[in-house]
Amino acid sequence: MNMLVYLIPIALFLGGLGLFAFLWSLKSGQYEDLDGAAWRALDDDDDRPSP
């Protein structure tokens, strides 16, 4: 039972850290272009001339 004294604050801190990281990623625009990365992965770059 004494371990809960340590585990609850650690869990709350890690949860707050995860929430902060998520909110930071929203603010920095990580989720603005969700389709762009998918299309870039499928693009085969045929429009570039070969060296």
N, CA, C and O atoms as a Maestro MAE file, in Angstrom:
{
 s_m_m2io_version
 :::
 2.0.0
}

f_m_ct {
 s_m_title
 :::
 protein
 m_atom[204] {
  # First column is atom index #
  i_m_mmod_type
  r_m_x_coord
  r_m_y_coord
  r_m_z_coord
  i_m_residue_number
  s_m_chain_name
  s_m_pdb_residue_name
  s_m_pdb_atom_name
  i_m_atomic_number
  :::
  1 25 0.824 -1.196 0.000 1 A "MET " " N  " 7
  2 3 0.000 0.000 0.000 1 A "MET " " CA " 6
  3 2 0.870 1.263 0.000 1 A "MET " " C  " 6
  4 15 0.458 2.308 -0.505 1 A "MET " " O  " 8
  5 25 2.048 1.160 0.558 2 A "ASN " " N  " 7
  6 3 2.932 2.324 0.579 2 A "ASN " " CA " 6
  7 2 3.470 2.651 -0.805 2 A "ASN " " C  " 6
  8 15 3.881 3.784 -1.054 2 A "ASN " " O  " 8
  9 25 3.475 1.672 -1.711 3 A "MET " " N  " 7
  10 3 3.953 1.936 -3.071 3 A "MET " " CA " 6
  11 2 3.028 2.890 -3.815 3 A "MET " " C  " 6
  12 15 3.474 3.591 -4.724 3 A "MET " " O  " 8
  13 25 1.754 2.933 -3.450 4 A "LEU " " N  " 7
  14 3 0.824 3.851 -4.112 4 A "LEU " " CA " 6
  15 2 1.210 5.304 -3.882 4 A "LEU " " C  " 6
  16 15 0.891 6.170 -4.697 4 A "LEU " " O  " 8
  17 25 1.885 5.571 -2.790 5 A "VAL " " N  " 7
  18 3 2.337 6.934 -2.513 5 A "VAL " " CA " 6
  19 2 3.328 7.374 -3.580 5 A "VAL " " C  " 6
  20 15 3.397 8.559 -3.905 5 A "VAL " " O  " 8
  21 25 4.090 6.445 -4.128 6 A "TYR " " N  " 7
  22 3 5.057 6.764 -5.174 6 A "TYR " " CA " 6
  23 2 4.467 6.614 -6.574 6 A "TYR " " C  " 6
  24 15 4.749 7.416 -7.465 6 A "TYR " " O  " 8
  25 25 3.654 5.590 -6.757 7 A "LEU " " N  " 7
  26 3 3.163 5.279 -8.096 7 A "LEU " " CA " 6
  27 2 2.132 6.272 -8.605 7 A "LEU " " C  " 6
  28 15 2.129 6.587 -9.795 7 A "LEU " " O  " 8
  29 25 1.261 6.773 -7.746 8 A "ILE " " N  " 7
  30 3 0.219 7.705 -8.198 8 A "ILE " " CA " 6
  31 2 0.826 9.025 -8.689 8 A "ILE " " C  " 6
  32 15 0.440 9.484 -9.764 8 A "ILE " " O  " 8
  33 25 1.750 9.655 -7.966 9 A "PRO " " N  " 7
  34 3 2.350 10.882 -8.524 9 A "PRO " " CA " 6
  35 2 3.162 10.640 -9.795 9 A "PRO " " C  " 6
  36 15 3.175 11.481 -10.694 9 A "PRO " " O  " 8
  37 25 3.836 9.500 -9.870 10 A "ILE " " N  " 7
  38 3 4.594 9.185 -11.085 10 A "ILE " " CA " 6
  39 2 3.645 9.018 -12.268 10 A "ILE " " C  " 6
  40 15 3.922 9.518 -13.358 10 A "ILE " " O  " 8
  41 25 2.528 8.320 -12.059 11 A "ALA " " N  " 7
  42 3 1.549 8.126 -13.127 11 A "ALA " " CA " 6
  43 2 0.923 9.451 -13.546 11 A "ALA " " C  " 6
  44 15 0.711 9.683 -14.736 11 A "ALA " " O  " 8
  45 25 0.627 10.314 -12.594 12 A "LEU " " N  " 7
  46 3 0.060 11.624 -12.925 12 A "LEU " " CA " 6
  47 2 1.073 12.483 -13.683 12 A "LEU " " C  " 6
  48 15 0.704 13.195 -14.617 12 A "LEU " " O  " 8
  49 25 2.332 12.421 -13.291 13 A "PHE " " N  " 7
  50 3 3.359 13.176 -13.985 13 A "PHE " " CA " 6
  51 2 3.529 12.687 -15.419 13 A "PHE " " C  " 6
  52 15 3.611 13.500 -16.340 13 A "PHE " " O  " 8
  53 25 3.582 11.383 -15.621 14 A "LEU " " N  " 7
  54 3 3.742 10.840 -16.972 14 A "LEU " " CA " 6
  55 2 2.519 11.134 -17.837 14 A "LEU " " C  " 6
  56 15 2.658 11.402 -19.031 14 A "LEU " " O  " 8
  57 25 1.337 11.087 -17.257 15 A "GLY " " N  " 7
  58 3 0.132 11.447 -18.005 15 A "GLY " " CA " 6
  59 2 0.135 12.907 -18.401 15 A "GLY " " C  " 6
  60 15 -0.245 13.248 -19.522 15 A "GLY " " O  " 8
  61 25 0.561 13.778 -17.492 16 A "GLY " " N  " 7
  62 3 0.660 15.202 -17.806 16 A "GLY " " CA " 6
  63 2 1.722 15.470 -18.860 16 A "GLY " " C  " 6
  64 15 1.547 16.337 -19.717 16 A "GLY " " O  " 8
  65 25 2.818 14.731 -18.800 17 A "LEU " " N  " 7
  66 3 3.872 14.874 -19.801 17 A "LEU " " CA " 6
  67 2 3.370 14.453 -21.185 17 A "LEU " " C  " 6
  68 15 3.670 15.110 -22.182 17 A "LEU " " O  " 8
  69 25 2.619 13.377 -21.244 18 A "GLY " " N  " 7
  70 3 2.040 12.951 -22.515 18 A "GLY " " CA " 6
  71 2 1.030 13.955 -23.045 18 A "GLY " " C  " 6
  72 15 0.986 14.212 -24.248 18 A "GLY " " O  " 8
  73 25 0.228 14.518 -22.173 19 A "LEU " " N  " 7
  74 3 -0.737 15.539 -22.579 19 A "LEU " " CA " 6
  75 2 -0.030 16.785 -23.087 19 A "LEU " " C  " 6
  76 15 -0.451 17.379 -24.079 19 A "LEU " " O  " 8
  77 25 1.043 17.186 -22.414 20 A "PHE " " N  " 7
  78 3 1.817 18.338 -22.865 20 A "PHE " " CA " 6
  79 2 2.421 18.086 -24.237 20 A "PHE " " C  " 6
  80 15 2.389 18.970 -25.094 20 A "PHE " " O  " 8
  81 25 2.972 16.892 -24.464 21 A "ALA " " N  " 7
  82 3 3.569 16.573 -25.762 21 A "ALA " " CA " 6
  83 2 2.514 16.576 -26.861 21 A "ALA " " C  " 6
  84 15 2.776 17.040 -27.971 21 A "ALA " " O  " 8
  85 25 1.326 16.062 -26.562 22 A "PHE " " N  " 7
  86 3 0.249 16.061 -27.552 22 A "PHE " " CA " 6
  87 2 -0.201 17.479 -27.883 22 A "PHE " " C  " 6
  88 15 -0.387 17.810 -29.054 22 A "PHE " " O  " 8
  89 25 -0.376 18.312 -26.874 23 A "LEU " " N  " 7
  90 3 -0.796 19.687 -27.126 23 A "LEU " " CA " 6
  91 2 0.280 20.473 -27.863 23 A "LEU " " C  " 6
  92 15 -0.038 21.317 -28.701 23 A "LEU " " O  " 8
  93 25 1.549 20.209 -27.562 24 A "TRP " " N  " 7
  94 3 2.642 20.860 -28.281 24 A "TRP " " CA " 6
  95 2 2.624 20.457 -29.758 24 A "TRP " " C  " 6
  96 15 2.839 21.295 -30.634 24 A "TRP " " O  " 8
  97 25 2.367 19.170 -30.032 25 A "SER " " N  " 7
  98 3 2.337 18.728 -31.425 25 A "SER " " CA " 6
  99 2 1.147 19.333 -32.169 25 A "SER " " C  " 6
  100 15 1.248 19.621 -33.361 25 A "SER " " O  " 8
  101 25 0.035 19.527 -31.488 26 A "LEU " " N  " 7
  102 3 -1.089 20.214 -32.129 26 A "LEU " " CA " 6
  103 2 -0.737 21.659 -32.454 26 A "LEU " " C  " 6
  104 15 -1.052 22.155 -33.536 26 A "LEU " " O  " 8
  105 25 -0.080 22.333 -31.508 27 A "LYS " " N  " 7
  106 3 0.257 23.738 -31.705 27 A "LYS " " CA " 6
  107 2 1.307 23.917 -32.797 27 A "LYS " " C  " 6
  108 15 1.288 24.923 -33.505 27 A "LYS " " O  " 8
  109 25 2.220 22.965 -32.946 28 A "SER " " N  " 7
  110 3 3.284 23.109 -33.934 28 A "SER " " CA " 6
  111 2 2.856 22.660 -35.327 28 A "SER " " C  " 6
  112 15 3.646 22.754 -36.266 28 A "SER " " O  " 8
  113 25 1.622 22.174 -35.486 29 A "GLY " " N  " 7
  114 3 1.105 21.866 -36.811 29 A "GLY " " CA " 6
  115 2 1.441 20.474 -37.316 29 A "GLY " " C  " 6
  116 15 1.503 20.265 -38.528 29 A "GLY " " O  " 8
  117 25 1.657 19.529 -36.436 30 A "GLN " " N  " 7
  118 3 1.995 18.173 -36.860 30 A "GLN " " CA " 6
  119 2 0.832 17.467 -37.550 30 A "GLN " " C  " 6
  120 15 1.050 16.537 -38.325 30 A "GLN " " O  " 8
  121 25 -0.387 17.891 -37.282 31 A "TYR " " N  " 7
  122 3 -1.555 17.212 -37.822 31 A "TYR " " CA " 6
  123 2 -2.255 18.028 -38.901 31 A "TYR " " C  " 6
  124 15 -3.431 17.788 -39.177 31 A "TYR " " O  " 8
  125 25 -1.577 18.972 -39.510 32 A "GLU " " N  " 7
  126 3 -2.188 19.831 -40.511 32 A "GLU " " CA " 6
  127 2 -2.412 19.110 -41.840 32 A "GLU " " C  " 6
  128 15 -3.485 19.240 -42.428 32 A "GLU " " O  " 8
  129 25 -1.440 18.363 -42.321 33 A "ASP " " N  " 7
  130 3 -1.516 17.726 -43.637 33 A "ASP " " CA " 6
  131 2 -1.416 16.211 -43.472 33 A "ASP " " C  " 6
  132 15 -0.333 15.638 -43.596 33 A "ASP " " O  " 8
  133 25 -2.535 15.572 -43.197 34 A "LEU " " N  " 7
  134 3 -2.520 14.134 -42.955 34 A "LEU " " CA " 6
  135 2 -2.424 13.338 -44.249 34 A "LEU " " C  " 6
  136 15 -1.891 12.229 -44.247 34 A "LEU " " O  " 8
  137 25 -2.927 13.881 -45.351 35 A "ASP " " N  " 7
  138 3 -2.909 13.151 -46.614 35 A "ASP " " CA " 6
  139 2 -1.610 13.339 -47.387 35 A "ASP " " C  " 6
  140 15 -1.279 12.514 -48.238 35 A "ASP " " O  " 8
  141 25 -0.881 14.387 -47.115 36 A "GLY " " N  " 7
  142 3 0.333 14.678 -47.873 36 A "GLY " " CA " 6
  143 2 1.393 13.605 -47.726 36 A "GLY " " C  " 6
  144 15 2.001 13.199 -48.716 36 A "GLY " " O  " 8
  145 25 1.627 13.139 -46.508 37 A "ALA " " N  " 7
  146 3 2.652 12.108 -46.289 37 A "ALA " " CA " 6
  147 2 2.251 10.794 -46.951 37 A "ALA " " C  " 6
  148 15 3.109 10.073 -47.461 37 A "ALA " " O  " 8
  149 25 0.978 10.480 -46.950 38 A "ALA " " N  " 7
  150 3 0.519 9.245 -47.585 38 A "ALA " " CA " 6
  151 2 0.730 9.307 -49.097 38 A "ALA " " C  " 6
  152 15 1.138 8.321 -49.711 38 A "ALA " " O  " 8
  153 25 0.454 10.450 -49.689 39 A "TRP " " N  " 7
  154 3 0.651 10.573 -51.139 39 A "TRP " " CA " 6
  155 2 2.131 10.612 -51.494 39 A "TRP " " C  " 6
  156 15 2.529 10.087 -52.534 39 A "TRP " " O  " 8
  157 25 2.943 11.220 -50.653 40 A "ARG " " N  " 7
  158 3 4.386 11.235 -50.925 40 A "ARG " " CA " 6
  159 2 4.983 9.835 -50.827 40 A "ARG " " C  " 6
  160 15 5.942 9.526 -51.534 40 A "ARG " " O  " 8
  161 25 4.438 8.991 -49.969 41 A "ALA " " N  " 7
  162 3 4.939 7.620 -49.860 41 A "ALA " " CA " 6
  163 2 4.580 6.812 -51.099 41 A "ALA " " C  " 6
  164 15 5.323 5.907 -51.479 41 A "ALA " " O  " 8
  165 25 3.449 7.122 -51.739 42 A "LEU " " N  " 7
  166 3 3.016 6.382 -52.922 42 A "LEU " " CA " 6
  167 2 3.603 6.940 -54.215 42 A "LEU " " C  " 6
  168 15 3.580 6.266 -55.245 42 A "LEU " " O  " 8
  169 25 4.121 8.148 -54.173 43 A "ASP " " N  " 7
  170 3 4.672 8.783 -55.363 43 A "ASP " " CA " 6
  171 2 5.957 8.070 -55.780 43 A "ASP " " C  " 6
  172 15 6.843 7.838 -54.958 43 A "ASP " " O  " 8
  173 25 6.048 7.727 -57.058 44 A "ASP " " N  " 7
  174 3 7.224 6.995 -57.524 44 A "ASP " " CA " 6
  175 2 8.267 7.896 -58.192 44 A "ASP " " C  " 6
  176 15 9.247 7.387 -58.735 44 A "ASP " " O  " 8
  177 25 8.086 9.194 -58.166 45 A "ASP " " N  " 7
  178 3 9.050 10.180 -58.644 45 A "ASP " " CA " 6
  179 2 9.467 9.955 -60.094 45 A "ASP " " C  " 6
  180 15 10.656 10.010 -60.411 45 A "ASP " " O  " 8
  181 25 8.508 9.705 -60.972 46 A "ASP " " N  " 7
  182 3 8.814 9.525 -62.387 46 A "ASP " " CA " 6
  183 2 9.095 10.838 -63.105 46 A "ASP " " C  " 6
  184 15 9.648 10.837 -64.205 46 A "ASP " " O  " 8
  185 25 8.716 11.959 -62.491 47 A "ASP " " N  " 7
  186 3 8.876 13.233 -63.176 47 A "ASP " " CA " 6
  187 2 10.307 13.767 -63.099 47 A "ASP " " C  " 6
  188 15 10.620 14.744 -63.779 47 A "ASP " " O  " 8
  189 25 11.170 13.173 -62.311 48 A "ARG " " N  " 7
  190 3 12.569 13.606 -62.246 48 A "ARG " " CA " 6
  191 2 13.399 12.907 -63.310 48 A "ARG " " C  " 6
  192 15 13.255 11.701 -63.510 48 A "ARG " " O  " 8
  193 25 14.256 13.637 -63.988 49 A "PRO " " N  " 7
  194 3 15.107 12.977 -64.986 49 A "PRO " " CA " 6
  195 2 16.176 12.112 -64.299 49 A "PRO " " C  " 6
  196 15 16.682 12.466 -63.234 49 A "PRO " " O  " 8
  197 25 16.501 11.001 -64.908 50 A "SER " " N  " 7
  198 3 17.522 10.138 -64.331 50 A "SER " " CA " 6
  199 2 18.907 10.697 -64.645 50 A "SER " " C  " 6
  200 15 19.129 11.218 -65.738 50 A "SER " " O  " 8
  201 25 19.837 10.594 -63.705 51 A "PRO " " N  " 7
  202 3 21.173 11.198 -63.905 51 A "PRO " " CA " 6
  203 2 22.024 10.457 -64.908 51 A "PRO " " C  " 6
  204 15 23.159 10.854 -65.169 51 A "PRO " " O  " 8
  :::
 }
 m_bond[203] {
  # First column is bond index #
  i_m_from
  i_m_to
  i_m_order
  :::
  1 1 2 1
  2 2 3 1
  3 3 4 2
  4 3 5 1
  5 5 6 1
  6 6 7 1
  7 7 8 2
  8 7 9 1
  9 9 10 1
  10 10 11 1
  11 11 12 2
  12 11 13 1
  13 13 14 1
  14 14 15 1
  15 15 16 2
  16 15 17 1
  17 17 18 1
  18 18 19 1
  19 19 20 2
  20 19 21 1
  21 21 22 1
  22 22 23 1
  23 23 24 2
  24 23 25 1
  25 25 26 1
  26 26 27 1
  27 27 28 2
  28 27 29 1
  29 29 30 1
  30 30 31 1
  31 31 32 2
  32 31 33 1
  33 33 34 1
  34 34 35 1
  35 35 36 2
  36 35 37 1
  37 37 38 1
  38 38 39 1
  39 39 40 2
  40 39 41 1
  41 41 42 1
  42 42 43 1
  43 43 44 2
  44 43 45 1
  45 45 46 1
  46 46 47 1
  47 47 48 2
  48 47 49 1
  49 49 50 1
  50 50 51 1
  51 51 52 2
  52 51 53 1
  53 53 54 1
  54 54 55 1
  55 55 56 2
  56 55 57 1
  57 57 58 1
  58 58 59 1
  59 59 60 2
  60 59 61 1
  61 61 62 1
  62 62 63 1
  63 63 64 2
  64 63 65 1
  65 65 66 1
  66 66 67 1
  67 67 68 2
  68 67 69 1
  69 69 70 1
  70 70 71 1
  71 71 72 2
  72 71 73 1
  73 73 74 1
  74 74 75 1
  75 75 76 2
  76 75 77 1
  77 77 78 1
  78 78 79 1
  79 79 80 2
  80 79 81 1
  81 81 82 1
  82 82 83 1
  83 83 84 2
  84 83 85 1
  85 85 86 1
  86 86 87 1
  87 87 88 2
  88 87 89 1
  89 89 90 1
  90 90 91 1
  91 91 92 2
  92 91 93 1
  93 93 94 1
  94 94 95 1
  95 95 96 2
  96 95 97 1
  97 97 98 1
  98 98 99 1
  99 99 100 2
  100 99 101 1
  101 101 102 1
  102 102 103 1
  103 103 104 2
  104 103 105 1
  105 105 106 1
  106 106 107 1
  107 107 108 2
  108 107 109 1
  109 109 110 1
  110 110 111 1
  111 111 112 2
  112 111 113 1
  113 113 114 1
  114 114 115 1
  115 115 116 2
  116 115 117 1
  117 117 118 1
  118 118 119 1
  119 119 120 2
  120 119 121 1
  121 121 122 1
  122 122 123 1
  123 123 124 2
  124 123 125 1
  125 125 126 1
  126 126 127 1
  127 127 128 2
  128 127 129 1
  129 129 130 1
  130 130 131 1
  131 131 132 2
  132 131 133 1
  133 133 134 1
  134 134 135 1
  135 135 136 2
  136 135 137 1
  137 137 138 1
  138 138 139 1
  139 139 140 2
  140 139 141 1
  141 141 142 1
  142 142 143 1
  143 143 144 2
  144 143 145 1
  145 145 146 1
  146 146 147 1
  147 147 148 2
  148 147 149 1
  149 149 150 1
  150 150 151 1
  151 151 152 2
  152 151 153 1
  153 153 154 1
  154 154 155 1
  155 155 156 2
  156 155 157 1
  157 157 158 1
  158 158 159 1
  159 159 160 2
  160 159 161 1
  161 161 162 1
  162 162 163 1
  163 163 164 2
  164 163 165 1
  165 165 166 1
  166 166 167 1
  167 167 168 2
  168 167 169 1
  169 169 170 1
  170 170 171 1
  171 171 172 2
  172 171 173 1
  173 173 174 1
  174 174 175 1
  175 175 176 2
  176 175 177 1
  177 177 178 1
  178 178 179 1
  179 179 180 2
  180 179 181 1
  181 181 182 1
  182 182 183 1
  183 183 184 2
  184 183 185 1
  185 185 186 1
  186 186 187 1
  187 187 188 2
  188 187 189 1
  189 189 190 1
  190 190 191 1
  191 191 192 2
  192 191 193 1
  193 193 194 1
  194 194 195 1
  195 195 196 2
  196 195 197 1
  197 197 198 1
  198 198 199 1
  199 199 200 2
  200 199 201 1
  201 201 202 1
  202 202 203 1
  203 203 204 2
  :::
 }
}
